[in-house]
């Protein structure tokens, strides 16, 4: 289930989830911190096979929801790993009052992963405030919904047309048009983007799209060229 993506980072493809009439393939990542603790990003459904692979890597200590849209499987991960801290992005505490979150995700890393994983809040978006991470050891930037590339054959009929117009389907991952239009405070978004583009990114992961495995910084500059002045 888990596939090595770089030094101290693994990925797993989850199932298909339905949102607003569209189906999305999902992906999660696991990062092993220096002390051996596991940082679980955007957890997908916790199957028996995935749990075996996870437990073979180490102890889950951090369960991270990177934006307020990615919360469907948090409760089952919390039941499986009650010792883990659960980290909430902006807006998710209010949306999921049934979940006892341990920490809030801010513009600076939690002390548990400071020096290993950097992060920034992509502010100014009406849909969601996404927390973008950068894993230093593997040179990987982790995006959730701000970058997407769905399989061309996933939809048919009007859904295929909408997905293409929204830039969810294309030759390389892109920021969907709905998220572009939702950046009503572009100055705030540009400030966050400057920090992202300063990272020495080699690879880019996303929850819904084909990973970029080389020249990641150049890819990000292309993907966000519409936002840069």
C-alpha positions as a printed Julia matrix, in Angstrom:
229×3 Matrix{Float64}:
   0.0    0.0     0.0
   2.73   2.47    0.94
   5.26   3.45   -1.72
   8.54   5.18   -0.99
   8.59   8.64   -2.56
  11.91   9.92   -1.26
  14.06   9.92    1.83
  11.81   9.43    4.88
   8.56   9.97    2.93
   5.99   7.47    1.64
   2.71   7.83   -0.24
  -0.45   5.73   -0.5
  -3.27   6.03   -3.01
  -6.67   5.89   -1.38
 -10.11   5.25   -2.81
 -12.39   7.49   -4.84
 -14.43  10.05   -2.89
 -17.48  11.89   -4.19
 -17.84  15.66   -3.75
 -20.59  17.78   -5.34
 -21.31  15.17   -7.98
 -17.65  14.64   -8.94
 -15.37  11.73   -8.1
 -11.84  12.36   -6.9
  -8.95   9.9    -6.52
  -7.16  10.46   -3.23
  -3.61  10.28   -1.94
  -1.96  10.6     1.45
   1.63  10.83    2.65
   3.59   9.65    5.67
   6.78  11.35    6.81
   9.1    9.8     9.38
  10.57  12.48   11.61
  14.11  12.35   12.98
  13.05  10.78   16.27
  11.05   8.07   14.5
   7.57   9.56   14.98
   5.24   9.46   11.97
   3.56  12.55   10.49
   0.44  11.5     8.54
  -0.69  14.06    5.94
  -4.23  14.11    4.49
  -5.15  10.61    5.69
  -7.24   8.46    3.37
  -9.41   5.53    4.46
  -7.47   3.37    6.91
  -7.6   -0.14    5.45
  -6.12  -3.19    7.16
  -3.29  -3.37    4.63
  -2.43   0.29    5.0
  -2.37  -0.01    8.77
   0.09  -2.92    8.58
   2.41  -0.82    6.4
   2.06   2.23    8.64
   2.82   0.28   11.81
   5.92  -1.21   10.21
   7.33   2.31    9.75
   6.94   3.54   13.32
   4.44   5.14   15.68
   1.84   7.59   14.38
   2.25  10.74   16.46
   0.74  13.42   14.22
  -2.42  13.29   12.11
  -2.65  16.34    9.87
  -5.67  17.68    7.99
  -4.12  20.16    5.52
  -7.34  22.05    4.76
 -10.93  22.13    5.97
 -12.1   19.96    3.05
  -9.95  16.94    3.98
 -11.47  15.55    7.14
 -13.54  12.53    6.11
 -11.3    9.88    7.66
  -9.93  11.7    10.7
 -12.2    9.98   13.21
 -11.16   6.46   12.2
  -7.47   7.39   12.38
  -8.03   8.88   15.83
  -9.66   5.67   17.0
  -6.78   3.61   15.6
  -4.08   5.89   17.02
  -5.46   7.54   20.18
  -1.94   8.59   21.23
  -1.52  10.81   18.15
  -1.94  14.59   18.15
  -4.54  15.8    15.62
  -3.76  19.06   13.84
  -6.49  21.33   12.46
  -6.21  23.82    9.6
  -8.13  27.12    9.77
 -11.88  26.57    9.77
 -11.96  22.87   10.58
 -12.56  23.19   14.33
 -15.82  25.01   13.57
 -16.79  22.5    10.87
 -16.02  19.35   12.88
 -17.03  20.16   16.43
 -17.24  16.43   17.08
 -13.45  16.11   16.84
 -11.17  17.04   19.75
  -8.25  18.62   17.9
  -4.94  18.88   19.71
  -3.3   21.75   17.84
  -4.0   24.37   15.19
  -1.84  24.62   12.07
  -0.27  28.06   11.82
   2.14  29.88    9.54
   5.08  28.42   11.45
   5.79  24.72   12.01
   4.75  22.94   15.16
   7.76  22.38   17.42
   7.41  18.62   16.85
   8.54  18.97   13.21
  10.27  22.37   13.13
  13.53  22.12   11.19
  12.26  19.12    9.2
   8.96  20.29    7.69
   8.2   23.9     6.79
   4.68  25.2     6.26
   2.7   28.25    5.18
  -1.0   29.12    5.14
  -2.26  30.01    1.67
  -4.56  32.78    2.83
  -7.07  34.89    0.95
  -9.15  32.06   -0.57
 -12.92  31.88   -0.02
 -13.08  28.1    -0.49
 -10.46  27.08    2.04
  -7.19  28.14    3.66
  -4.8   25.4     2.66
  -1.66  24.62    4.63
   1.18  23.89    2.22
   4.1   21.87    3.6
   7.7   21.34    2.54
   9.64  18.27    3.64
  13.26  19.31    3.63
  14.93  15.91    3.57
  13.18  14.78    0.38
  12.74  18.24   -1.15
   8.98  17.63   -1.43
   6.24  20.27   -1.39
   2.82  18.93   -0.36
  -0.35  20.49   -1.78
  -3.89  19.28   -1.17
  -6.53  20.88   -3.42
  -4.73  23.93   -4.8
  -3.06  21.73   -7.4
  -4.96  18.99   -9.22
  -4.64  16.71  -12.24
  -7.39  14.15  -12.59
  -7.32  11.24  -15.07
  -8.74  12.27  -18.44
 -11.1    9.28  -18.56
 -12.5    9.71  -15.05
 -15.53  11.73  -16.18
 -17.89  11.69  -19.13
 -20.56  14.0   -20.51
 -21.02  17.39  -18.9
 -18.74  16.47  -15.99
 -15.84  15.94  -18.37
 -16.49  19.37  -19.93
 -16.66  21.08  -16.54
 -13.5   19.33  -15.32
 -11.59  20.42  -18.43
 -12.81  24.03  -18.2
 -11.92  24.07  -14.5
  -8.36  22.91  -15.35
  -8.75  19.77  -13.28
  -7.74  17.83  -16.4
  -4.69  18.88  -18.4
  -1.14  18.03  -19.49
   0.25  18.76  -16.01
  -1.21  19.59  -12.59
  -2.75  23.07  -12.33
  -4.65  25.32   -9.94
  -8.35  24.78  -10.73
 -10.17  27.87  -11.96
 -12.61  27.79   -9.04
  -9.7   28.18   -6.62
  -8.16  30.95   -8.74
 -11.41  32.93   -8.68
 -11.77  32.31   -4.93
  -8.5   34.14   -4.15
 -10.18  37.43   -3.31
  -7.2   38.68   -1.29
  -4.43  38.17   -3.8
  -1.91  40.2    -1.82
  -2.19  37.7     1.04
  -1.91  34.82   -1.42
   1.17  36.33   -3.07
   2.86  36.72    0.3
   2.37  33.04    1.02
   3.41  32.08   -2.49
   6.7   33.93   -2.15
   7.55  31.69    0.78
   6.56  28.57   -1.18
   8.66  29.57   -4.19
  11.67  30.17   -1.93
  11.75  26.51   -0.93
  14.28  24.37   -2.84
  11.47  22.14   -4.11
  12.45  19.11   -6.15
   9.18  17.14   -5.99
   5.52  18.1    -5.6
   2.81  15.89   -4.12
  -0.91  16.57   -4.25
  -3.97  14.76   -2.95
  -5.65  14.66   -6.37
  -3.08  14.46   -9.12
   0.04  12.98  -10.63
   3.11  13.69   -8.48
   5.82  15.88   -9.99
   9.13  14.1    -9.43
  11.68  16.51  -10.91
  12.25  20.25  -11.28
   9.54  20.95   -8.74
  10.4   24.6    -8.2
  10.14  25.35  -11.94
   6.81  23.52  -12.04
   5.42  25.6    -9.16
   6.44  28.82  -10.9
   4.51  27.7   -13.98
   1.5   26.55  -11.98
   1.19  29.83  -10.1
   2.32  32.21  -12.86
  -1.24  33.6   -13.04
  -0.89  34.84   -9.44
   2.57  36.37   -9.65
   2.66  40.02  -10.67
